[in-house]
Amino acid sequence: MTENLVIDVIKDGITSVILAAAPVLLISMAVGLIISIFQASTQIQEQTLTFVPKIIAVFASIIIFGPWMLHIFVGFAERMFNMIPNLIR
């Protein structure tokens, strides 16, 4: 196993994780921003007001983007399994 192969595997893994996590993180960040603007404009500083909508948005985004995220990770696993014969020499 060469250093280039290890770096490629790590790079592919990190890219897969970032791609899979991006939709959930972006939706959570957008909901948090909207709620923060609402709290600043109404001066309501209730902690559950930020927590509950974000959790609902995260669960909804996982349900919506779940199949796509699974596709990303299955593709990564297939690439890793297809790489095994190249490692045995």
Order of alpha helices (4+ residues) and beta strands (2+ residues): alpha-alpha
